[in-house]
């Protein structure tokens, strides 16, 4: 009898503890989450979570930092209502997670970073896009990329066919930072990454001012992220309310500013139009 009462009290306490409470998983992945340094707290996704918090006062938002390599695993196994702000929504992931209907973020697809004089020698303007295939196969430039990063089926297909002597692959959390350093030192010709990553990392190198970004013609123009949550009681209702909240905040200048914060000037116009349609 006593054991039954105790169990009931524990369950009641647990339900009360988790009621209207959401844990957001955050990873050390600048510029989406900036956990240290001069720009600490100014990450794009951190900012969107704060905007949601302002329009969802009935929810308590908790933050949990996890290694990026374990983020999806932690999201799946957490026993409290837990979400990540910006995930790709795929059919495979839908089997393990609930997703928002409205996108939570929008950004430009992967870009190529390279020295401006290289684009001049190829007769490519700073506002133009270019075929990745031409850069590596026709012009025989050396590409740097991070290990285990995907950039879309078509772009991945091109990368997978690049001869080993014209591609440098780096592993680890700071792999793109290492590649950016190599690019600045002209040890490689170009690197692939997302625009915000390039802008953030280039700000850490004083000699990176002559680097520019070009969109990849083989890639889609933009990529969208969605709120993804573990499949337990409470997250379904939260996502319904979050969808309404997203519709509100996406009309604000603050949201648009967050989406543009880490986008290079020559590519901002391309994203502004997409944000309006998002």
N, C-alpha and C positions, 0 to 999 in steps of 0.2 A: 504493500500500500504506500509506504513512505517512498520507496524507490519510484513508484509510478508518479507520485506527486512531484518528486524532484525532477524527473525526466520532463514532465509537463512544464514545470517552471523554467527549465533550461531551454526548452524549445520556444517558449513564450519570450524569454529574454533574447534568444537568438533572432527571432522574427522582429522584435522591437529594435534590436541593434541594427539590423540590415534594412529596416523599412525606410524608404525614401533616401537611401544612401547608395552612392555609386563610387566604386574605386576605379580610378583612371590609371592604367599602366603607362608609364613614361620610360623612354630609353635615352641613353646618351647618344643622340644622333642629331648633331647640328646641321642645318639651322632650324630643324623642326622642333627639337627640344634642346635648349642650351642650358646646361646644368652648371657651368662654371665660366670664369673669365669675365671680361668687360661687358659682354652682351648677355650675361646670365639672366634667365627669365624672359628673354625677348624672342624665344622660338615661335615659329608660326603656329604650330599645333597647340602649344601652351596658351597662346593668345586666344585661340578659338575656344578652348576649354573655359577660359575666364569669361568670355562673352556668353557662353551657355550658362555658366553659373549665375550670371547677372539676371538672366531671363527665366531661370528655373529655381526660384528661391525656396521651393518646397523640397528640394533635394540637397543633401549634404554631399559635397564632392571631396573625396579622399584621393591622395596621390600615392602611388607605389612605384618606386624605381626598380627596374629589372634589366638584366643584360639583354641586349637586342637579340642575341642568339636564342634566348629562352622566352621571348615575349609571347609568342603565340601559344607555347606550351603552358605558360603561367596563366594566360587568359583562359585556356580551356579547363584547367584543373582548379582554379580558385573557387572556394565554396561560398564566397560573397558575390553579389552582383558586381561584375567587373567589365570594363570596356576599354577599347583603344579608340582614339579619335579618328585616325585616318588609315584605313586598310583597303587594299584592293578587294573588291567583291567578286569572287569567282564561284562557279558551281561547286567546286570541291570544298571551298571554305564554308559555303552555306550549310554543309552537312554538319559542321562543328560549331558554327557561331550564328547568332542572330545579327542582322545588319539593318541599318537605317535605310529607308526608302530614298530620302534626299541625301545628296552628297554633302559631306562635311568640309571638304577641301577641294580645290582645283588648282592645278599647276601646269606648267609647260612640261612637255615630254622631254626625255633626255636630250642633252645638247653636247656639242663638241667644243672644247676649249682649246685654243691655240694662239700663237703669236700673231699680232695684227699684220706684220710684214709677210707672213706666210699667205694670208688671204689676199694681200696685194699682189703677190707673185702669181697667185692662181686666178687673179682678176675676179675676186668675190667681194662684194660690198658687205659692210658690217650688219646690214639689216636683212641679208639674204640667208637662205638655207642652202644646204649643199648635200650631195649624195655621199654618204659614208663610203660606199663602194668605190667611188672615184678617188677618194682621198687615199685609201690604202692599196688599191689595186692599180689604178691608173697613175697616180702621183707617187706611189710607193712610200708613203709616210708611215712612221711608226706610231702605233696606237697604244695607249696605256689604259688599263681597266682594272677594276676591283674584282677579286675572285668571288664567285657565287652571287653575282649581281645580274639580274635579268632586266633587259631594256625593251621588251616586246619581242614577239616571235620573229618578225622580219629582221629587226636589227640584230637579234641574237644569232640568226642564221648567217648573216654576213660575218659577224665576229668569229663564229665557229669555223669559218673557212679561211680565215687569215693565216698565212704561213707563220710558223713559230718565230722566224727571224724578224717579223714586222709587228709583233705584239708583245707587250710586257704586262704580266698579270701580277698583282700584289694582293696578299692576303692580310687579314687583320682589321681591327676596328678603325685604324688610322690609315688604311690603304690609300684612300683618295688623297689624303694630305701628303703622303709620301710621293704619290704620282704628280701632284701639283708642284711639289718641290723639284722633281725631275724635269717637269715642263718649264718651270722658271729658269732652271739651269741649262735648258736646251738639250737635255739628254734623251728626250723623246719629243715627238712632233705634235701630238695631240692627245687629249684624254677625254673620256666619256663619263658623264655624270648628270645629275639633275641641276638645273640652273641655280637654284638656291644653294646647293652644295658648293658649286664653283664660286659664287659670289662670296660666301662666307669664308671659304678656305683661302681665296685670293686676298682677302682683307688681312690675312695673317702674314703675307709675304710682301715686303716693301717694294720688291722689284717685279710685282705681278701686274703693274698698271697697264702694260701694253698687251695683256692677254684679252681676247674677246671670245664671245660665244656665238656659235652658229647652230641653227636648228637643223635637225637631220631629216632629210626629205623622205627617207624610208620609214620614219616613225610617225605616229599619230601626233596631232598638234598639242593635245592636252591629255592629262591624266586626272582622274577623280578618285578621291578617297571617301570612304564611308565609315560611320561609327560601327564597330564590330564588338559584340558582347558575348559573354558565355551564356550557354543555354540553361539558365536556372530561373526559378520564380522571381519575378520582378523586373527582369531585363526587357521582356517584351513590352510591358506597359511603359517602362522608361523610354524605350525607343520610339513609341508612338508619340509621346510628349516631346521627345528630342526632335522628331521630324517637324513638329510645329515650331519649336524654338529655332531650328535651323532656318526655316522660312523667314523668321523675323530678323535674325542677325545677318543673314546674307544680303539684306537690303541696306545694311548700314555702311557708312564710310569706314568705320573701324574694321569691319570684316574685309572690305576691299583693300584697305591699307595693309592688313596682315598678309593677304595673298600676294601682294606686290613687294613686301618688305625686302625680300632676298632675291629679287629678279633683276637682272642687268638692264640698264636703261634702254639699250637697243632692242630689247625684246618685250618691254612692258606693254607697248601698244597692242601686241599680239594677244597678250593675256587679258588686258582690260576688256576687250570685246567679248571674250569667252566668259569672263566673270559676270557680265551683264546677262548672259544667256543661261548661266548656271542655275 
